[in-house]
């Protein structure tokens, strides 16, 4: 691609340096408020990249169309000294042929909170504490197993259970307390 170097002076805007391709795309250094800014413009003269060397802030923009990052034989690493934000007007999709892992570790903390999406429908969560606040919670499972080493406690306004087949409870000791009545209904009741 042929490239022509252009150096021109723009009245009232200081000295402007630019490099223009034969298609009309241009890289330029412009002066704004006494600061030189590096800009890259597309063939329609829309800014697609800006860099302010004084603040160290850069901006990549695609006015129309998609932005693709490709590394067919390597990794894509995004490193930030502070935060990373992802915002979208539509759906955000994260997909992997192996696994997707989200991890958060507080500096100087004892451990990390990790969420892993693995193959074959595997979901793993490792955390020191989990809190969930929802208006309605609906869970459906073919089989459900829960292991609690110490205390398992439920506070509820009301509680109901429906079991189609057998219902079995076993403990070292059992206590049932009611402030009013206790009803037991069955065709047969075996004690002992």
Long-range contacts (C-beta under 8 A, 24 or more apart in sequence): none
